[in-house]
Amino acid sequence: MPPTATRQLDTRVSVPAYDRALLAAGIVHLGLGAFHRAHQAVYTEQVVASGDRRWGIVGISLRDARVPQTLTAQDCLYSVTQRHSNEAHTRVVGALKEALHAPTQLQAVLSALSSPSTSVVTITVTEKGYSQNPATGALDLNDETIRHDLAHARAPRSTLGVLAEGIRRRPAGAPLTVLCCDNMAANGDTLRKLLAQYAQEVDASLARRVGSDIAFPNSMVDRIVPAATAESLEYAAGRLGLRDEAAIVCEPFTQWVIEDRFTGPRPAWEEAGALLTGDVRPYQAMKLRLLNGTHSAIAYAGQLRGLDSVSDAMADPLTGSFARRLMLEDLCATVAAPAGYDVQAYCRDLLRRFENPALAHRTQQIATDGTQKVPVRWLPALRESLAAGIERPLLERALAAWLHYLTYERSDSGAALHISDPGAAALAERLRQAASPRQAIAAALAHTPVFGAEPYPPAFAARIAQHLITLKEGGMAALLTQH
C-alpha cells in the first residue's frame, strides 16, 4: 500500500477523509503488533476522524523491525477487515503517524516519550513483556533485559527500561497517563508497581515521580486478532484492490473498558465505543477467565488433537464440547459480574466468536507463553475453588493437558509440536525427570515461578496425576470422554 494508495482503493473500502498532515503526535504506543493496530488504533481513528487532530500515534516496536519497516514503506497506512462468516467490512486506518524500531531508533523513541505533546502512552507487549515474576508478582531482577537495563539505564531494551528513561527525560509537570492494555489483572496498578520497582533501582527521584505524578488506569481489551497469514493477506488484497503487507483480518466484536483515571488530556475514546468506568476489575476478571482461560484450554487441547484453528477445535465434537462446558460450568462459576450484567449472554457471545470460521486463529499462536498465561488465566480460579472445597474437573483436565503438552511436545498422532515459551524448558525438565505421574505433578506444583509457593491439596495433585496417566495411555480423546 503506497502513500497514494487511498486514491486507488476499491470504493467499498472506508478511507481517512481528513488531512493526515495536520495530525499531532499525542499518543505513543509500545508494542506495534496486530492487536494494537486492530484495537486501540481503530478507536483512536474514530476520534481523529470526528475532528480531534491531537491524537496521532507514534507506534514503537521494541523487538521486531519488520512491522515498522513495512508500515513506514506504506506511509503508516494499513487496512483492518472485520469478518464473520461471509460478512466483511474493510477500512484504512490513518491515525498512525510514525512507526519506530526501538533497538535501532532509540533516541527517536525516547524523544517521542519525553515530548510534552505526548500525554498518553498505551502499551500492548503481552504478559511476558513486563519482566514480572509470575509467582511473586514482583519485578524479576534476573530477567536478562532488566539486568542489561540496570547496567545501561540510558540505553534500555526492556519495556520498563524504555518507559522509565522516556519519563526521566520528560519536563517536570508535563502530564502523562500510561495505559496498559495487556491481559493482566489490575494491569495499570501492576505496571505502576513494576515500573516503580525498576525505577527505584535506577533513580529514587524517578521512582517517586512514577508513584505520584503519572496516572496508570486499569483497562480491559477484547478483540480476536489472528496473526497474519498468506491467506489473510490475499483476502485483504481482494477487498482492497491492492496489496497491503500490514493488512489485518479480525472479528467484528471489539470491547475496551477503561478506568476513568487520567492525568492531563486524553482522546474521547468513549465516543468511539469504549466504556469509561470507576472499576474495571469485574470486566477484567470475566475476560481473563472466560475468554482467555477458555482460549488457552482450546489451544492445548487443539494442539494435542491436531486441530489447527480455534474454529476447527470448536467444530470438533470432543474439543468443542469440552470448551463449552469448561466455560459455562467451571469458569463461569468463578466470576463475579458487574451488577445487572448477563454473564450467560456474554458466554454465548464468546462461544459464537470462537466458532467464527472466517478467522484462522491458530491454536499454536494462543498456546505460546503458557508459563506466563496459566498463572493468571487458570490458577487463581483453581486456588479460590480449592480453598472453598470445590473441584473444577474440567479446568483440572485443561491443566493436565498443558503439562502433558509440555512433557511430550507431540500431538496424539505423534506430530511434533512447536512450543514457544521461554519459561517452559525448566518446567518441562521437571516433568520429564519424574519417575511416575505422581512425582511429575509433585515436581510441577513445586515449580514456584509458575505455581507459587503455597502448597496445593494432596487430593488435587492426585487427580491431576490420574489425568496425566489417562493422557499418556489414551491421549486427549480419553481425557475428554472420561467421567
C-alpha positions as CSV (number, residue, x, y, z in Angstrom):
1,M,0.0,0.0,0.0
2,P,2.0,3.0,-1.2
3,P,1.4,6.6,0.0
4,T,-1.1,7.2,-2.8
5,A,-3.0,4.0,-2.1
6,T,-6.2,5.7,-0.8
7,R,-6.8,7.0,-4.4
8,Q,-6.6,3.5,-5.8
9,L,-8.7,1.5,-3.3
10,D,-11.9,-0.3,-4.0
11,T,-14.8,2.1,-3.5
12,R,-16.3,-0.2,-0.9
13,V,-13.4,0.5,1.5
14,S,-13.7,3.2,4.1
15,V,-10.7,5.6,4.0
16,P,-9.5,8.6,6.1
17,A,-11.3,11.7,4.9
18,Y,-9.1,14.1,7.0
19,D,-5.7,15.7,6.2
20,R,-3.2,13.4,7.9
21,A,-0.6,16.2,7.6
22,L,-2.5,18.1,10.3
23,L,-2.2,15.2,12.9
24,A,-0.3,16.0,16.0
25,A,1.5,13.2,17.9
26,G,-0.4,12.9,21.1
27,I,-0.1,9.2,21.8
28,V,3.0,6.9,21.9
29,H,2.2,3.2,21.7
30,L,4.7,0.5,22.8
31,G,4.2,-2.8,21.1
32,L,3.2,-2.2,17.5
33,G,1.6,-5.6,16.8
34,A,-1.6,-6.5,15.1
35,F,-3.7,-6.3,18.2
36,H,-3.0,-2.6,18.8
37,R,-3.5,-1.8,15.2
38,A,-6.9,-3.6,15.1
39,H,-8.0,-2.3,18.5
40,Q,-6.7,0.9,20.3
41,A,-5.7,2.5,16.9
42,V,-9.1,1.9,15.5
43,Y,-10.8,3.6,18.4
44,T,-8.3,6.5,18.1
45,E,-9.0,6.6,14.3
46,Q,-12.7,7.3,15.0
47,V,-11.7,10.1,17.5
48,V,-9.4,11.7,14.9
49,A,-12.0,11.3,12.1
50,S,-14.5,13.1,14.3
51,G,-12.3,16.2,14.2
52,D,-9.8,16.0,17.1
53,R,-6.5,16.0,15.4
54,R,-4.4,15.9,18.6
55,W,-4.2,12.1,18.7
56,G,-1.9,10.9,16.1
57,I,0.0,7.8,17.2
58,V,3.8,7.1,17.3
59,G,4.0,3.3,17.3
60,I,7.1,1.6,18.6
61,S,8.2,-1.9,18.1
62,L,10.5,-3.0,21.0
63,R,11.8,-6.1,19.2
64,D,10.9,-6.9,15.6
65,A,12.0,-4.5,12.9
66,R,9.7,-5.9,10.2
67,V,6.4,-4.3,11.3
68,P,7.8,-0.7,11.5
69,Q,9.7,-1.2,8.2
70,T,6.5,-2.5,6.5
71,L,4.4,0.3,7.8
72,T,6.9,3.1,7.1
73,A,7.1,1.9,3.5
74,Q,3.2,2.4,3.3
75,D,3.3,5.9,4.9
76,C,1.9,4.2,8.0
77,L,-1.4,3.3,6.3
78,Y,-2.8,-0.1,6.8
79,S,-6.2,-1.8,6.5
80,V,-8.4,-3.6,9.0
81,T,-11.1,-6.0,7.7
82,Q,-13.7,-7.2,10.1
83,R,-15.0,-10.6,9.1
84,H,-17.6,-13.0,10.4
85,S,-18.6,-15.9,8.1
86,N,-19.4,-14.2,4.7
87,E,-19.9,-10.7,6.1
88,A,-17.0,-8.3,6.0
89,H,-16.1,-4.6,6.2
90,T,-12.7,-3.0,5.4
91,R,-11.3,0.3,6.5
92,V,-8.0,2.0,6.1
93,V,-6.5,3.5,9.3
94,G,-4.7,6.7,9.2
95,A,-4.1,7.6,12.8
96,L,-0.6,6.1,12.9
97,K,1.8,8.9,12.2
98,E,5.1,7.1,12.6
99,A,6.4,3.6,13.2
100,L,9.7,3.2,15.0
101,H,12.0,0.3,15.9
102,A,13.5,0.9,19.4
103,P,16.7,-1.1,19.0
104,T,17.8,0.9,16.0
105,Q,15.9,4.2,16.6
106,L,16.2,4.5,20.4
107,Q,16.8,8.3,20.5
108,A,13.7,8.9,18.4
109,V,11.7,6.6,20.6
110,L,12.9,8.4,23.8
111,S,12.2,11.8,22.2
112,A,8.6,10.8,21.5
113,L,8.1,9.5,25.0
114,S,9.6,12.6,26.6
115,S,7.8,15.1,24.4
116,P,5.4,17.3,26.3
117,S,2.9,16.9,23.4
118,T,2.7,13.2,24.3
119,S,0.1,13.0,27.0
120,V,-0.9,9.3,26.7
121,V,1.3,6.2,26.4
122,T,-0.6,2.9,25.6
123,I,1.1,-0.5,25.8
124,T,0.5,-4.0,24.3
125,V,3.6,-6.1,24.8
126,T,1.9,-9.3,26.2
127,E,2.2,-10.6,29.7
128,K,5.9,-11.5,29.3
129,G,6.9,-8.0,28.3
130,Y,6.8,-6.6,31.8
131,S,9.6,-8.7,33.3
132,Q,7.3,-9.8,36.1
133,N,7.9,-12.9,38.2
134,P,4.5,-14.6,37.7
135,A,4.7,-16.4,41.0
136,T,5.6,-13.4,43.3
137,G,4.2,-10.6,41.2
138,A,7.4,-8.6,41.7
139,L,9.9,-7.3,39.2
140,D,12.1,-10.2,38.0
141,L,15.6,-8.8,38.7
142,N,17.0,-11.9,37.0
143,D,15.3,-11.1,33.7
144,E,18.0,-10.7,31.0
145,T,16.8,-7.4,29.7
146,I,16.3,-5.9,33.2
147,R,19.9,-6.9,34.1
148,H,21.0,-5.1,30.9
149,D,19.0,-2.0,31.6
150,L,20.1,-1.7,35.2
151,A,23.7,-1.6,34.0
152,H,22.8,0.6,31.0
153,A,19.8,2.7,32.0
154,R,20.3,5.4,29.4
155,A,20.3,2.7,26.6
156,P,17.4,0.5,27.6
157,R,16.0,-2.6,25.9
158,S,13.1,-3.7,28.1
159,T,9.6,-2.3,28.2
160,L,10.1,-0.9,31.7
161,G,13.6,0.5,30.9
162,V,12.4,2.3,27.8
163,L,9.4,3.7,29.5
164,A,11.4,4.8,32.6
165,E,14.1,6.5,30.5
166,G,11.4,8.4,28.5
167,I,9.8,9.6,31.7
168,R,13.1,10.6,33.2
169,R,13.6,12.9,30.2
170,R,10.2,14.5,30.3
171,P,9.9,18.1,31.6
172,A,8.7,18.4,35.1
173,G,5.0,19.0,35.3
174,A,4.2,17.6,31.8
175,P,1.1,15.4,32.5
176,L,1.2,11.8,31.4
177,T,-1.1,8.8,31.5
178,V,0.3,5.3,30.9
179,L,-2.4,2.9,29.8
180,C,-1.6,-0.8,29.9
181,C,-3.8,-2.8,27.6
182,D,-2.4,-6.3,28.2
183,N,-4.1,-9.3,29.8
184,M,-3.0,-8.9,33.4
185,A,-5.3,-8.5,36.5
186,A,-5.2,-4.9,37.6
187,N,-2.9,-4.2,34.7
188,G,-2.4,-0.5,35.4
189,D,-1.7,-1.0,39.1
190,T,0.6,-3.8,38.2
191,L,2.5,-1.7,35.7
192,R,2.9,1.1,38.2
193,K,4.3,-1.2,40.8
194,L,6.8,-2.9,38.4
195,L,7.9,0.4,36.9
196,A,8.4,1.9,40.4
197,Q,10.4,-1.1,41.4
198,Y,12.6,-0.8,38.3
199,A,13.0,3.0,38.8
200,Q,14.0,2.5,42.4
201,E,16.9,0.5,41.2
202,V,17.9,3.3,38.9
203,D,17.0,6.6,40.4
204,A,15.0,7.2,43.6
205,S,13.6,10.5,42.4
206,L,12.3,8.8,39.2
207,A,10.6,6.2,41.4
208,R,8.8,9.0,43.3
209,R,7.7,10.5,40.1
210,V,6.3,7.2,38.9
211,G,4.5,6.8,42.2
212,S,2.9,10.2,42.4
213,D,2.8,12.2,39.1
214,I,1.7,9.7,36.5
215,A,-1.7,8.0,36.1
216,F,-1.9,4.3,35.4
217,P,-5.5,3.4,34.7
218,N,-6.6,-0.2,34.7
219,S,-8.1,-1.4,31.5
220,M,-9.6,-4.4,29.7
221,V,-9.4,-5.0,26.0
222,D,-11.1,-7.6,23.9
223,R,-10.9,-8.5,20.2
224,I,-9.7,-11.6,18.5
225,V,-6.9,-10.7,16.1
226,P,-5.2,-13.6,14.5
227,A,-1.7,-13.3,13.2
228,A,-1.5,-12.5,9.5
229,T,-1.2,-15.4,7.1
230,A,-0.7,-15.6,3.4
231,E,-4.4,-16.4,3.1
232,S,-5.5,-13.4,5.2
233,L,-3.2,-11.0,3.2
234,E,-4.7,-12.4,-0.1
235,Y,-8.2,-11.9,1.3
236,A,-7.5,-8.3,2.3
237,A,-5.9,-7.6,-1.1
238,G,-9.1,-8.9,-2.8
239,R,-11.1,-6.5,-0.6
240,L,-8.8,-3.5,-1.2
241,G,-7.9,-3.9,-4.8
242,L,-4.2,-3.7,-4.0
243,R,-1.6,-5.4,-1.8
244,D,-1.3,-4.3,1.9
245,E,1.6,-6.1,3.6
246,A,0.3,-4.9,7.0
247,A,-3.3,-5.9,6.5
248,I,-5.3,-7.2,9.4
249,V,-8.3,-9.5,9.3
250,C,-10.1,-9.8,12.6
251,E,-13.6,-10.3,14.1
252,P,-16.2,-7.6,14.2
253,F,-16.5,-7.7,18.0
254,T,-14.4,-5.2,20.0
255,Q,-14.5,-4.1,23.6
256,W,-12.5,-1.6,25.6
257,V,-13.2,-0.9,29.3
258,I,-11.0,1.9,30.8
259,E,-10.8,3.1,34.4
260,D,-11.5,6.8,34.3
261,R,-8.3,7.9,36.0
262,F,-6.2,10.1,33.7
263,T,-3.7,12.9,34.2
264,G,-4.0,15.6,31.5
265,P,-5.8,15.4,28.2
266,R,-7.0,12.2,26.6
267,P,-8.8,11.1,23.5
268,A,-12.6,10.9,23.8
269,W,-12.5,7.1,23.3
270,E,-15.9,6.7,24.8
271,E,-17.3,8.5,21.7
272,A,-15.9,5.6,19.7
273,G,-17.5,3.0,21.9
274,A,-15.1,2.5,24.8
275,L,-16.6,2.2,28.3
276,L,-15.1,4.6,30.9
277,T,-15.8,3.2,34.4
278,G,-14.7,3.6,38.0
279,D,-13.9,-0.1,38.4
280,V,-12.5,-2.3,35.6
281,R,-11.9,-5.4,37.8
282,P,-15.1,-7.3,37.2
283,Y,-14.8,-6.9,33.4
284,Q,-11.2,-7.8,33.5
285,A,-11.8,-11.0,35.6
286,M,-14.6,-12.1,33.4
287,K,-12.5,-11.7,30.3
288,L,-9.3,-13.3,31.7
289,R,-11.2,-16.3,32.9
290,L,-14.0,-16.8,30.4
291,L,-12.3,-15.7,27.2
292,N,-8.6,-16.1,27.8
293,G,-8.9,-19.1,30.1
294,T,-11.1,-21.0,27.6
295,H,-8.9,-19.9,24.7
296,S,-5.8,-21.4,26.4
297,A,-7.7,-24.7,27.1
298,I,-8.8,-24.8,23.4
299,A,-5.2,-24.2,22.4
300,Y,-3.6,-27.0,24.3
301,A,-6.5,-29.5,23.6
302,G,-6.4,-28.4,20.0
303,Q,-2.7,-28.8,19.6
304,L,-2.8,-32.3,21.1
305,R,-5.7,-33.3,18.8
306,G,-4.0,-31.9,15.7
307,L,-6.6,-29.1,15.3
308,D,-5.0,-26.0,13.7
309,S,-7.5,-23.3,14.4
310,V,-10.0,-22.3,17.2
311,S,-12.9,-22.7,14.8
312,D,-11.6,-26.2,13.9
313,A,-11.4,-27.0,17.6
314,M,-15.0,-25.8,18.2
315,A,-16.2,-27.9,15.3
316,D,-14.6,-31.0,16.8
317,P,-17.2,-32.8,18.8
318,L,-14.9,-33.6,21.8
319,T,-12.9,-30.4,22.0
320,G,-15.9,-28.2,21.2
321,S,-18.0,-29.8,23.9
322,F,-15.1,-29.6,26.4
323,A,-14.6,-25.9,25.7
324,R,-18.3,-25.1,26.1
325,R,-18.6,-27.0,29.3
326,L,-15.3,-25.6,30.7
327,M,-16.6,-22.0,30.2
328,L,-20.2,-22.5,31.2
329,E,-19.8,-24.9,34.1
330,D,-16.3,-24.4,35.7
331,L,-15.1,-20.9,34.8
332,C,-18.4,-19.1,34.8
333,A,-18.9,-20.2,38.4
334,T,-15.7,-18.4,39.5
335,V,-16.5,-14.9,38.3
336,A,-18.4,-12.0,39.9
337,A,-20.2,-10.0,37.3
338,P,-21.0,-6.3,37.5
339,A,-24.5,-5.6,38.8
340,G,-27.1,-6.3,36.1
341,Y,-24.6,-7.9,33.7
342,D,-25.8,-11.0,31.9
343,V,-22.8,-13.4,32.2
344,Q,-24.6,-16.2,30.3
345,A,-25.3,-14.0,27.4
346,Y,-21.6,-12.9,27.4
347,C,-20.6,-16.6,27.4
348,R,-22.9,-17.3,24.4
349,D,-21.3,-14.4,22.6
350,L,-17.8,-15.7,23.3
351,L,-18.6,-19.2,22.1
352,R,-20.1,-17.8,18.9
353,R,-16.9,-15.8,18.3
354,F,-14.8,-18.9,18.8
355,E,-16.9,-20.7,16.2
356,N,-16.3,-18.0,13.5
357,P,-15.0,-19.9,10.5
358,A,-13.7,-16.7,8.9
359,L,-10.9,-16.3,11.4
360,A,-7.8,-18.6,11.2
361,H,-6.9,-18.0,14.8
362,R,-4.3,-20.7,15.2
363,T,-4.1,-22.8,18.3
364,Q,-0.3,-22.7,18.1
365,Q,-0.4,-18.9,18.4
366,I,-2.7,-19.0,21.5
367,A,-0.6,-21.8,23.1
368,T,2.5,-19.5,23.3
369,D,3.9,-18.4,26.7
370,G,1.8,-20.7,28.8
371,T,4.1,-20.3,31.8
372,Q,3.1,-16.6,31.8
373,K,-0.6,-17.1,30.9
374,V,-1.6,-20.1,33.1
375,P,-0.8,-18.3,36.4
376,V,-3.3,-15.6,35.6
377,R,-5.9,-17.4,33.5
378,W,-6.4,-20.6,35.4
379,L,-4.5,-20.8,38.7
380,P,-6.4,-18.1,40.6
381,A,-9.8,-19.8,39.8
382,L,-8.3,-23.1,40.9
383,R,-6.9,-21.8,44.1
384,E,-10.1,-20.0,45.1
385,S,-12.2,-23.1,44.3
386,L,-9.8,-25.4,46.2
387,A,-9.9,-23.1,49.2
388,A,-13.7,-23.4,49.2
389,G,-13.6,-27.2,48.9
390,I,-14.9,-27.1,45.3
391,E,-13.5,-29.2,42.5
392,R,-13.3,-27.9,38.9
393,P,-12.9,-31.1,37.0
394,L,-12.8,-29.5,33.5
395,L,-10.3,-26.9,34.5
396,E,-8.2,-29.6,36.1
397,R,-8.2,-31.6,32.9
398,A,-7.1,-28.5,31.0
399,L,-4.2,-28.1,33.4
400,A,-3.2,-31.7,32.9
401,A,-3.4,-31.3,29.1
402,W,-1.0,-28.3,29.3
403,L,1.5,-30.3,31.4
404,H,1.3,-33.3,29.0
405,Y,1.8,-30.9,26.1
406,L,5.0,-29.6,27.7
407,T,6.3,-33.0,28.6
408,Y,6.0,-34.7,25.3
409,E,5.8,-31.9,22.7
410,R,3.8,-34.1,20.4
411,S,0.2,-34.4,19.3
412,D,-1.8,-37.6,19.9
413,S,-0.9,-38.6,16.4
414,G,2.8,-38.2,17.0
415,A,3.3,-34.9,15.1
416,A,6.0,-32.7,16.6
417,L,4.6,-29.5,18.3
418,H,6.4,-26.2,18.3
419,I,6.5,-24.8,21.8
420,S,7.2,-21.1,22.1
421,D,7.6,-20.3,25.7
422,P,10.9,-19.2,27.3
423,G,9.7,-20.4,30.7
424,A,8.7,-23.8,29.6
425,A,12.0,-25.6,29.5
426,A,12.6,-25.6,33.3
427,L,9.1,-26.9,34.0
428,A,9.2,-29.5,31.2
429,E,12.5,-30.8,32.6
430,R,11.0,-31.3,36.0
431,L,8.1,-33.3,34.4
432,R,10.4,-35.5,32.3
433,Q,12.8,-36.3,35.1
434,A,10.0,-37.6,37.3
435,A,9.7,-41.4,37.7
436,S,5.9,-41.5,37.8
437,P,2.9,-39.3,37.1
438,R,2.5,-38.6,40.9
439,Q,6.1,-37.5,41.1
440,A,5.7,-35.4,37.9
441,I,2.8,-33.5,39.3
442,A,4.5,-33.0,42.6
443,A,7.6,-31.6,40.8
444,A,5.4,-29.4,38.7
445,L,3.4,-27.9,41.6
446,A,6.7,-27.2,43.4
447,H,7.9,-25.1,40.5
448,T,7.3,-21.8,42.2
449,P,7.9,-19.5,39.2
450,V,4.6,-20.8,37.8
451,F,2.7,-22.3,40.6
452,G,3.8,-20.1,43.5
453,A,5.0,-21.1,47.0
454,E,1.7,-22.0,48.6
455,P,1.1,-25.8,48.5
456,Y,-1.8,-27.4,46.7
457,P,-4.0,-30.0,48.4
458,P,-2.8,-33.6,48.0
459,A,-6.2,-34.7,46.6
460,F,-5.9,-32.1,43.8
461,A,-2.4,-33.3,43.0
462,A,-3.7,-36.9,42.9
463,R,-6.5,-36.0,40.4
464,I,-4.0,-34.2,38.1
465,A,-1.7,-37.2,38.3
466,Q,-4.5,-39.5,37.2
467,H,-5.3,-37.3,34.3
468,L,-1.6,-37.5,33.2
469,I,-1.9,-41.3,33.3
470,T,-5.1,-41.1,31.1
471,L,-3.4,-38.8,28.7
472,K,-0.3,-41.0,28.4
473,E,-2.4,-44.1,27.8
474,G,-5.2,-42.7,25.6
475,G,-4.5,-39.1,24.6
476,M,-6.9,-36.2,24.7
477,A,-9.8,-38.3,23.4
478,A,-9.6,-40.5,26.5
479,L,-9.3,-37.5,28.8
480,L,-12.3,-35.7,27.3
481,T,-14.5,-38.7,27.3
482,Q,-13.8,-39.9,30.9
483,H,-16.4,-39.4,33.5
